[in-house]
Amino acid sequence: MPPYSDFPHRPTTPDNSNPSKGPESQLQSLQSTPSNRGSASVAEHLASARVDDVRSAIFADIEKHDTCTVDSLLKGMLSLLPKEEIPHGSTDLLNKCLEAVLPICNGHSKLRSNLEAYRRGSDEPARYGPFVRAFNHALEALRAIDVPPLQRLNKTAEDEILFHRNDPMLIQAKHNGHGSDRKPDVILVSLKAARKASSKDDQGSWGDYAFETAAEAPKNNFEWKVSFSAVEFKKKSKKLPPLLKKYSVGSAKTILPHPNPRRETEDLATWHEGTQSSRDGMPKSSKNGEPSQSDRRTSQSAYRSSHPSSSSKRKSDHEEESSSKKRKTEAELSRSLRRSPMVQSALYAAERMSHGIWISHAINLVVVDHEAFVWWYDNKGAIQSYGIDFINDLPHFLVLLLCFERFTPEDWGVVSRFHFSPQEAGDHCQLTFPSGPEIDITLDNKIHGHYGIKGRATQVLGATSVSVDPRNEKKSLEGQELVVKVYWPEATRAGEAEIITKAVEIAGGSDDVKGHLPDLIFSHDFGQYSTNVIRKAFGIETEGHRVLRIILFRRLYPITDLTEDKFWNAFWDCFRCHHRLWLGGVQHNDISVKNLMYDKLNGDCGVLNDYDLAHLHGRLRPSGFERTGTMPFMALDLLTDGAMKGQIERLYRHDCESFAWVLLWICCRYDDGKEISNAPLSELNTHNYKQCFEKKLVVLNHESFFNLDLRLNLIIDFRDFQHPKNRQNLQPKKYLKTATMH
């Protein structure tokens, strides 16, 4: 295939010293500006985005969240703790715990003196040390608490937890080759982790660390794998209320969920919902939610009229004013998100949940002055508790710490099915399927990653096994290249194994499908990790839930590795397979670059992969709403308000359009099987569907990206492909004359 630079219309990164205007300027911005990526639709790219872009995407995940009262929170957490016998009533157990902690609240002088020091803290950092000392004293005292039927604390010394200041040290991580630096104020770790972060050579006791060393910043950086919880502080009031002279069980007060992410970032409303874009030419929806043809023309005309050609000598006053307002809005957004402790806390949760395949959820604290809000994050979404006032309502906060102290690693989100200690360094872990093979997972061989706190959270890693193939006991899996896929699908969706089985039935020996489906070896859902379990415990009614699903496949490779005829053959293999499956009632619904693969062991033939979001025709759609598709490749019709509300029927042409966007993406971003630096089209990778719609209009209206000949060739081929007599007459090499390919 000719080198990328041989083509006359290759989009290049603009020279910032002489920025152009109009459509050309928009095009250059599309190529060079860092992407505004989202957490569910484009999660594999999120970690490489600018910090402000990551914050806005994470905000979108937590803006709509569930809430629960303090009593519901504590009852739910107490229900997780191991017990000697089944309690007769959780309310009685909560009251017992509140009564049991009262002597500590009223009689522990060091706890109270450090809370006084916390009250007097002149600024936010001055509160970290007193908080750590106060509640480490509480944790120490809580070990002796005996509240039947709760089992007594049974942990080794090095596994006992303590609060530890982290600020100003960074916790660093890698996601898909990109680094991230976060700085939680305080974290909850084990004694073993505290020892490792200290410069001390001795193996000091818990008390040696908890009251002095832990109140200062660590000498060495912590890692996310050792952090059970992160605490983010926000100082709003200079003067805090005095401690009560005597606490009682009835001293609790109701603090509604506060602060609210929307109120904290009021200026985000317009930006996040895309209303700014809407005013600048977004098409209106027709009655059925789809943009009409006239609306699309109006949108394109509005785009052209509002962006004069590059020969224009200066922008209009209106454009200058709009541009100024946009810059101001984005700057205000950035400041608001940086100030928001909820967004910071959610970022820490994203780090923990994205760190390893063995994490099911994260639990953090947001402390605003003397009020602590518990945030629970999982792939269904976020839950915020009502506030606990640890000055006026210390007993309830100590019951929370009682739960934390007795939590097992699994309560903190460590999936026990993976035989791996998060406290230990290592490159491998083992996973045993119920009634299935045992596999060895190579943790440093992550093929597909995830960054975020909501959605399927798909992660794919290299794996090996010496077990018998569960499909044929006479064969072994030893020596085969395997992958394990770990993700959290909606429980009401048809499972990937079921859909692939259906696809094989549809094939009936058809060459269009045979050999072009992934080779699924084993699949299992772990219902005990359903996101509905904790919501029931907290008394939260929810529609839909997610479960942990783990699947073992034979390894495939990305189609982008291929060049020339091998690429085209594999691409059309995937297209033919998709067409035949759709006719048979299997709607893929997620055509993307990541889902077009090839099989090295089968002549480099194309394989249509990933049926997470596939739908069997005639089945009811899942009740829990999930946007179907990967944003940069979704059809324009699906990037509308109506589609996001589930009002647009999925059609065959929508997936065909996705194939076209995939082809364009590869044409513009890959050279000889390698992704180029500063690649164009990055801004299609956004969590905001309205912004994605606008950026796609820019692409469609600029010939250096998508000229008329290429558009006509794609439309004709994708249309005529539905007729078998035309399938052998396709001439993919003609695209080399009109597309910037590899």
Secondary structure, 3 states (H helix, E strand, C coil): CCCHHHCCCCCCCCCCCCCCCHHHHHHHHHHHCCCCCCCCCCHHHHHHCCHHHHHHHHHHHHCCCEEECHHHHHHHHHHHCCECCCCCCHHHHHHHHHHHHHHHHHHCHHHHHHHHHHHCCCCCHHHHHHHHHHHHHHHHHHCCCCCCCECCCCCCHHHCEEEEECCCCCEEEEECCEEEEECCCEEEEEHHHHHHHCCCCCCCCHHHHHCCHHHCCCCCCCCHHHCCEEEEEECCCCCCCCCCCCCCHHHCCCCCCCCCHHHHCCCHHHHHHCHHHHHCCCCCECCCCCECHHHHHHHHHHHHHHCCCCCCCCCCHHHHHHHHHHHHHHHHHHHHHHHCHHHHHHHHHHHHHHHCCCECEEEEEEEECCEEEEEEEECCEEEEECCEECCCCHHHHHHHHHHHHHCCCCCCCECCCEECCCCCCCCEEEEECCCCCEEEEEEEEEEECCCCCCCCCCEEEEEECCCECCCCCCCECCCCCEEEEEECCECCCCCHHHHHHHHHHHHCCCCCCCCCCCCEEEEEEEHHHCHHHHHHHCCCCCCCCECEEEEEEECCEEHHHCCHHHHHHHHHHHHHHHHHHHHCCEECCCCCHHHEEEEHHHCCEEEECCCCCCEECCCCCCCCCCCCCCHHHCCHHHCCHHHHCCCCCCCHHHHHHHHHHHHHHHHHHEECCEECCCCCCHHHCCCCHHHHHHHHHHHHCCCCCCCHHHHHHHHHHHHHCCCHHHHHHCCHHHHHHCCCCC
